[in-house]
Amino acid sequence: MKLWEEIESARNMIRRVIFRTPMIYSDTFSKLTGKEVFLKLENLQKTGSFKIRGAYYKLSQLSSSIRSRGAVTASAGNHAQGVALASSLLGIHSTIVMPVGVSLAKQMATQAYGGKILLVGENTDEALHHAKKIAAEGQCLIHPFDDEQVIAGQGTIGLEILEEVPGVEAILVPIGGGGLASGVATIVKKKKPDVKIIGVQSTHAPSAFYSLKRNRIVEIKVKPTLADGIAVGRMGEVTFTILREKVDEMITVNEDEMASAILLLMERKQVVAEGAGAAPLAALLSRRLKTHWKKIVLVISGGNIDVHLLDRIIEKGLAQTGRLFRLMILLRDEPGALSKLTSLVAQHRANILHIVHERAAKDIPIGFSKVILVLETRGSDHIREIKKGFKEKGYPLQMLS
C-alpha cells in the first residue's frame, strides 16, 4: 500500500477515537498579514496534540502476538501521552522513556493515560536510544516520527484541511523529526499538488532546515527552546526522503517570535498553544516567508505547555511587544513621595504589576529610596509618553527592560 493510500485507510481506522479538530478563520491574523489565515486547532485534540493520531493508527495495526509483548517509545511529552492513551484504549501495556528533566506535569499526564514511565537520558535522543534497547528485548518500538504508519496517522490532518478549506494555497507545519509534515505533505501533494507546504523550525533545533538545504541529514546539538515539541537533533531517514521532495519552503523562528505568537494566540483567539504549536504563526508574522499565496492554513499542533513556563512566556511576550517594562527611580525618602509616584502612573493610565521599595542597599544615597516598577502599558508609544511625563516631573529614571 502506498503511503497516501495508507493515510486514507488510517482516517477510517482512527475516526472513532480522535476528535475532528476545529478549523477557524482568524480575522485578526488575516488583517495583520494581508492574507486569509485559518487555524487548524490540534491543540484541542485528545491528549492536547496531534500525536494520538499516529500513535493509535500504528498500535491498531499490530498483530495480537506483538500487542501481547507491549509497546515502548521515547518522548518529552506529546508523543508519550499519545502512545499511553492509544495503548490503554487498545489494551496494550506501554513503557514510556522520558528524559530526566521532563516536567512533572508531563510525567503525571502520561501516567494518567496509563503509561509506565522510565526517566533516562538528558534529552529525547538519549531516551530514544534506551527505548530501542528495550525494544530489542521484545517490545514493539513506536517511533515518534520515523515510521510510515505513524506518519500515515498524522497525515489524516491533511485530509481534514483539504475538506475544511478547499481553496487552501499554503500550509504551514511545525517540524521536529518530520512525521507531521511528512504525512500532511504526502496526502496534500497527492490530492492538490499546487498547494505549498512550508516547514517551520526553531532556530535552536534546525536539523530539518539544514538537512533539506544541504540535501543530506544533518545532526545538530539542540539548544533549550520554547518549542520543546520539535526540539529534535536529527530528523528521520523516512521523513527526510519524503520532505526533500514535498516541502516547498523551510523557515526558522526564534524564541522571541514564538513567545509573541503564543501571547497573540491567547489574547486574540483564546487559543493556548505550546511553542511548537505557535511556530507557524510566528513564521507567518515574521514576514520572512517567500510565499505570496493568500489562503493559508496554520497547523497549531499542540497546546501542552507547562503553566509556569506559560507565565514566563506571557511576561516575555508582553515585554517583547512593548506592553510591559521595568524601570528604576531614585525617590526622595519623605512622606507621600511613593503616593505621588503611583498617582503619576495612574494619570498616564498604566497598570502597576509589581513594585519594590528599598532604602537599605549600599548603592542608594542617604535620603533616597530605590523604587522598581513593573508596568503594563499599551505599547511603545505609551512607554514614551510615560517616560516623558516622569522626566517633566523631575523623576530620574532608569529603564531596566
C-alpha positions in Angstrom: 0.0 0.0 0.0 1.3 3.4 -0.9 1.7 6.0 1.9 -1.1 8.2 0.6 -3.4 5.2 0.4 -2.5 4.3 4.0 -3.3 7.8 5.1 -6.9 7.4 3.8 -7.0 3.9 5.5 -5.8 5.5 8.7 -8.5 8.1 8.7 -11.2 5.3 8.6 -9.4 3.5 11.4 -8.9 6.4 13.8 -12.1 8.5 13.2 -14.0 6.8 16.0 -11.2 7.6 18.5 -9.9 11.0 17.7 -11.6 14.4 17.6 -12.1 16.1 14.2 -10.5 19.3 15.5 -11.9 22.8 14.6 -10.7 24.8 11.7 -11.2 28.5 12.4 -10.8 31.7 10.3 -8.8 34.4 12.0 -9.9 37.9 11.1 -7.1 39.4 13.3 -4.2 37.5 11.7 -5.7 38.0 8.3 -5.7 41.8 8.7 -2.2 41.7 10.2 -0.7 39.8 7.3 -3.0 40.8 4.3 -3.9 37.1 3.8 -6.7 34.7 4.6 -5.5 32.9 7.7 -7.1 29.7 9.0 -6.0 27.8 12.2 -6.2 24.0 12.4 -6.6 23.6 16.2 -4.8 20.3 17.0 -4.2 21.7 20.5 -7.8 20.7 21.1 -7.1 17.1 20.1 -7.2 14.3 22.7 -4.1 14.5 24.9 -3.6 18.1 23.7 -1.8 17.4 20.4 -1.9 15.6 17.1 0.2 12.7 18.3 -2.7 10.5 19.2 -3.5 10.1 15.5 -0.2 8.4 14.5 0.1 6.5 17.8 -3.3 5.0 17.6 -3.0 4.0 14.0 0.4 2.4 14.5 -0.7 0.4 17.5 -4.0 -0.6 15.9 -2.1 -2.3 13.1 0.0 -4.6 15.4 -0.8 -8.3 15.5 -2.2 -9.8 18.7 1.1 -11.6 19.4 3.0 -8.3 19.1 0.5 -6.5 21.2 0.9 -9.0 24.0 4.6 -8.1 24.3 3.8 -4.5 24.9 4.9 -1.2 23.3 7.8 1.1 24.1 8.5 4.7 23.0 10.5 7.7 23.9 9.2 11.3 24.2 9.5 14.5 26.2 5.7 14.9 26.2 3.2 14.8 23.4 4.1 11.5 21.8 4.4 10.0 25.2 0.8 10.9 26.1 -0.4 9.8 22.6 1.1 6.4 22.9 0.0 6.0 26.6 -3.6 6.8 25.7 -3.7 4.8 22.5 -2.2 1.8 24.2 -4.8 2.0 27.0 -7.6 2.1 24.5 -6.3 -0.9 22.7 -5.4 -2.9 25.9 -1.6 -2.8 25.3 1.0 -2.3 28.0 3.1 0.7 27.3 6.5 1.8 28.5 7.4 5.4 28.0 11.0 6.5 28.2 11.3 10.2 29.1 14.3 12.5 29.6 15.3 13.0 33.2 14.5 16.7 33.1 10.9 16.4 31.7 8.3 18.4 33.7 6.3 16.8 36.4 3.1 17.9 34.7 4.0 15.8 31.6 5.0 12.8 33.7 1.7 13.0 35.6 -0.3 13.3 32.4 1.4 10.4 30.8 0.9 8.2 33.8 -2.8 9.3 33.9 -3.2 7.9 30.4 -1.8 4.5 31.5 1.9 4.6 30.6 4.7 3.2 32.7 7.4 5.9 32.8 11.1 5.4 32.8 13.3 8.5 33.2 16.5 8.0 31.2 18.9 10.4 29.4 19.4 14.2 29.2 17.3 14.6 26.1 14.9 12.9 23.7 17.6 11.4 21.6 19.2 9.6 24.6 15.7 8.5 25.8 15.1 7.0 22.3 18.4 5.2 22.4 17.3 3.5 25.6 13.8 2.7 24.2 15.5 0.9 21.3 17.4 -1.3 23.8 14.1 -2.2 25.4 12.5 -2.9 22.0 15.4 -5.3 21.2 14.2 -7.4 24.1 10.8 -7.9 22.6 8.5 -4.9 23.0 7.4 -3.0 19.8 9.0 0.3 19.3 6.6 3.1 18.5 8.9 5.7 16.9 7.9 9.3 17.5 8.2 10.2 13.8 10.3 7.9 11.6 7.7 5.2 10.9 5.3 5.2 7.9 2.3 4.1 9.9 2.9 6.8 12.4 3.3 9.3 9.5 0.0 7.9 8.0 -1.9 8.7 11.2 -0.5 12.3 11.3 -1.4 12.7 7.6 -5.1 12.5 8.4 -4.8 16.2 9.3 -4.0 16.9 5.7 -7.3 15.3 4.5 -9.3 17.3 7.0 -7.5 20.6 5.9 -8.4 19.9 2.2 -12.0 19.3 3.2 -12.4 22.2 5.5 -10.5 24.8 3.4 -11.0 23.6 -0.2 -9.2 26.6 -1.7 -6.1 26.4 0.6 -3.0 27.6 -1.2 -0.3 27.1 1.5 0.0 25.1 4.7 2.5 26.0 7.5 3.5 23.0 9.6 5.9 22.8 12.5 8.7 20.3 12.0 10.8 18.4 14.6 11.6 14.9 13.4 9.2 15.5 10.4 6.4 13.0 11.0 3.6 15.5 10.9 4.9 17.4 7.9 5.6 14.2 6.0 2.0 12.9 6.5 0.4 16.3 5.6 2.7 16.9 2.6 2.1 13.4 1.2 -1.6 13.5 1.1 -1.9 17.2 0.2 0.5 16.9 -2.7 -1.3 13.8 -3.9 -4.7 15.5 -3.9 -3.7 19.1 -4.7 -0.1 19.3 -6.0 -0.2 23.1 -6.3 -0.7 23.6 -2.5 2.6 24.8 -1.0 3.9 23.0 2.2 6.1 25.3 4.4 8.0 23.7 7.3 8.8 25.7 10.4 11.5 25.0 12.9 13.1 26.7 15.9 16.4 28.4 15.4 17.5 26.3 18.4 16.7 22.9 16.8 17.1 23.4 13.0 18.0 19.8 11.9 15.4 19.6 9.1 16.1 23.1 7.9 19.8 22.3 7.3 19.2 18.8 6.2 16.9 19.8 3.4 19.1 22.8 2.5 22.2 20.6 2.1 20.3 17.5 0.8 21.6 15.2 3.5 20.6 14.5 7.1 22.4 17.0 9.4 22.6 16.3 13.1 22.7 19.3 15.3 23.0 20.0 19.1 19.7 21.2 20.3 19.6 24.3 22.5 16.9 24.9 25.1 13.8 26.2 23.3 10.2 27.1 23.9 9.4 24.7 21.1 10.3 21.5 23.1 7.8 19.6 21.0 10.0 20.0 17.9 13.4 20.0 19.7 14.9 17.1 17.7 18.6 16.9 17.0 18.3 14.6 13.9 15.4 14.2 11.6 14.3 10.8 10.5 15.5 8.8 7.5 12.0 8.1 6.2 10.9 11.7 6.9 13.9 13.2 5.1 13.2 11.2 2.0 9.6 12.4 1.9 10.2 16.0 2.9 13.1 16.7 0.4 10.6 16.0 -2.4 7.5 17.6 -1.0 8.4 20.6 1.2 8.4 23.9 -0.8 10.0 26.1 1.8 11.6 26.0 5.2 11.9 28.8 7.7 13.2 29.1 11.3 11.8 31.3 14.0 13.5 32.5 17.2 12.4 32.4 20.8 11.1 35.9 20.9 9.0 35.3 17.8 7.4 32.2 19.3 6.8 33.9 22.7 5.0 36.7 20.9 2.9 34.2 18.8 1.9 32.3 21.9 0.7 35.6 23.5 -1.1 36.7 20.4 -3.0 33.3 20.1 -4.1 33.6 23.7 -5.2 37.3 23.5 -6.7 37.4 20.1 -8.2 33.9 19.7 -8.3 32.5 23.2 -6.1 29.6 22.0 -3.5 28.1 24.3 -0.6 26.8 22.1 2.8 25.4 23.1 5.9 26.7 21.4 5.8 24.2 18.5 2.1 24.9 18.0 2.7 28.6 17.8 5.7 28.3 15.5 3.6 28.5 12.2 2.1 31.8 13.3 5.5 33.1 14.3 6.8 32.3 10.9 3.8 34.0 9.1 4.2 37.1 11.2 8.0 37.3 10.7 7.3 38.3 7.1 10.3 36.3 6.0 8.3 33.8 4.0 8.8 33.8 0.3 5.2 32.8 -0.3 2.8 35.2 -2.0 -0.2 32.9 -1.6 -3.3 34.3 0.1 -5.3 31.4 1.6 -3.1 29.9 4.3 -3.7 27.2 7.0 -1.5 27.2 10.1 -1.3 23.8 11.9 -1.5 24.6 15.6 0.0 21.2 16.5 -0.4 21.2 20.3 -1.3 23.0 23.5 0.6 21.1 26.2 2.6 23.9 27.8 3.7 24.0 31.4 1.8 26.6 33.4 5.0 28.0 35.0 6.6 28.3 31.5 3.4 30.0 30.2 3.7 32.6 32.9 7.2 33.4 31.9 6.2 33.5 28.2 3.4 35.9 28.8 5.8 38.2 30.6 8.4 37.9 27.9 5.8 38.4 25.2 4.4 41.5 26.8 7.9 42.9 27.1 8.7 42.0 23.5 5.7 43.9 22.2 6.4 46.9 24.4 3.5 46.3 26.7 5.4 45.6 29.8 8.5 47.3 31.0 10.6 47.8 34.2 12.1 51.0 35.4 14.0 52.1 38.4 13.6 55.5 40.1 15.6 57.1 42.9 12.9 58.7 45.1 13.4 61.2 47.9 12.7 59.4 51.2 9.9 61.6 52.5 6.3 61.2 53.4 3.9 61.0 50.4 6.7 60.5 47.8 5.6 57.0 46.9 2.0 58.0 46.7 2.8 60.9 44.3 4.8 58.5 42.1 2.0 55.9 41.9 -0.5 58.7 41.2 1.6 59.8 38.3 1.5 56.3 36.9 -2.3 56.3 37.2 -2.5 59.7 35.4 -0.8 58.0 32.4 -3.2 55.1 32.5 -0.5 52.5 33.1 -1.1 49.5 35.4 1.4 48.6 38.1 2.0 44.9 38.1 4.8 44.8 40.7 6.6 47.4 42.9 9.8 47.1 45.0 10.6 49.9 47.5 14.1 49.7 49.1 16.1 52.0 51.3 19.0 50.0 52.7 21.1 48.9 49.7 24.6 50.3 49.7 24.2 51.9 46.3 21.3 54.1 47.5 22.3 57.7 48.6 21.3 58.8 52.0 17.9 60.5 52.0 16.7 58.5 49.0 14.9 55.1 48.3 15.0 53.0 45.3 11.7 52.1 43.6 11.5 49.4 40.9 8.2 49.4 39.0 6.9 46.8 36.6 4.2 48.5 34.4 1.7 47.1 31.9 1.2 49.6 29.0 -0.5 49.8 25.6 2.8 49.7 23.7 5.9 51.6 22.7 4.1 55.0 22.2 2.6 54.7 25.7 6.0 53.9 27.2 7.5 57.1 25.6 4.6 59.1 26.9 5.2 57.7 30.5 8.9 58.4 30.3 8.3 62.0 29.1 5.8 62.6 31.9 8.2 61.3 34.6 11.1 63.5 33.3 8.8 66.5 33.2 8.0 66.0 36.9 11.8 65.7 37.7 11.9 62.0 38.3 15.3 60.5 37.3 14.6 57.0 35.9 16.5 54.1 34.5 14.9 51.7 32.1 15.6 48.1 33.1 13.7 46.4 30.2 
